[in-house]
Amino acid sequence: MTQQLELNAWINSSGSANDSWRRPDLPLDRIFSLDYYVDNARIAHRGVFSNIFMSDRPQLLINENTRPEQTFDPFVIFAAVLSQVPDIGAIVTASTTYGDPYTMARQLQSLNLLTNGRIGWNIVTSWHPEIAANFSADGLPDRAARYAKAEEFVDVVHKLWDSWQFPWNGTAGDQSPFYGDVKPINHQGQYFNVAGPLNLPSPSWGRPKIVQAGGSRDGVALAARYADYVYAPSGSFEGSRAFRAELRDAALALGRPNNSLPKLMPAISPIIRSTEEEVVAFKRERLAAAPVTDKDIEQLAGVLGVDLTRTTADKVLSVSDFQDVSQSVIPIGVVRARRTVALDNGLSLRGLAEVEKLPGLIATPDGIADYLISWWQAGAADGFTISPRYLPDDLELFVDEVVPILQRRGVYPLNYDGRRKDAA
């Protein structure tokens, strides 16, 4: 089967826009309803998306200006959603910093079996200090320690998934062992001592898919070893193409075959307008309504590692302006993406701040399709994670207006036939 562009849908809360929760035409409590998430999943299913996806941070950030973004336990909500929506996969986000490998392996294998393989695990190492406070932790471990623990954690989970090979085609009267091949893992490491085996067998279709989002050196190493998908900010075209090449080269160096390399799925928030005139007008209105302030410049400089005592807001940024941010709590992948946008487009701090005031990819349906196809064909992405600003409307508009264009151009599947139903 010819390789085609893939799409995943991010369906957290009311959407990615901070004001999406306060829409007067929808009830405030909708984000705590199963029906709401089932409806979003059905829209994504109609658009032949490979997966629905939820990010997760087990904390409540109280801010009257934004929405509660992470609420339901992803394992629980997706178990309920997939019981009502066929074909599409789901990617749960769960941390390796706060948890244990046996429980994680068991939860994921449970969903793997109960959904016929439609589950994936987005591995995160939890970068926010307030998460640590919810898990009796004395502060957040540094990035190197978090990734070292993650490497061992994921290794143990994989060992547990492989520890019970069940005779799926056997019967009670067979002479072969009733349990099949069961082996303890007897893992003893720096962070974990786990005997095993797991009390659930490995299904015939294999393990859950693995997703990873780190853009640091440690994150790339983890993704190269384990990931099926890599989630990332879209950044610039050249930056994304270089990052995808780096991921693939690292995976090949570890001996992974060409047909199982990590797929890069940058995030985009499409804002669809009917005509080019409407696109231009929307951008103009947006910038006029929210001009760049000195505070915006200071915050952006802090994230990028730019010393404002050594440069100005209007000087075009160069590599020499960027200082080391390896100890920052901001994910390196986010910093990297924003830096490459500035460098590839010859932007100053003020220019980058103006670009970031625009809330997403603003274009006509054909313009958005052109963008996705051009990145995919040039090797800057294997697919995209669609992050609607307002759910369910923006997801539905994308499915109705953009997906048919991708299908007519032959780069996107017409249905789930011929594709793995366990596409998670």
Protein Blocks (a to p, Z undefined) as FASTA:
>chain_A
ZZdddddddfehjbjbfklmmpckbcfklmmcfklmmmmmmmmmmnopabdcdddddddd
ddfkbccfblcdfklmmmmmmmmpghiacdddddfkbccfklmmmmmmmmmmmnnopacc
dddehjafklmmmnopgbjadfklmmmmmmmmmmmmmmmmmmpccdfkbcfkbmbdfklp
addfkiacfkbccebjafbdcdfkbpcddddfbfbfklmmmmmmmpmbdcddfkjmklmm
mmmmmmmmmmmmnopafklcccddddddddddfbfklmmmmmmmmmmmmccdfklmmmmm
mmnopafklbcfkbccdfklpccfklpmbdfklmmmmmmmmmmnopafklmmmmmmpgbd
cddfklmmmmmmmmmmnopagbdcdddfbdcklmmmmmmmmmmmmmmnopacfblghiaf
klZZ
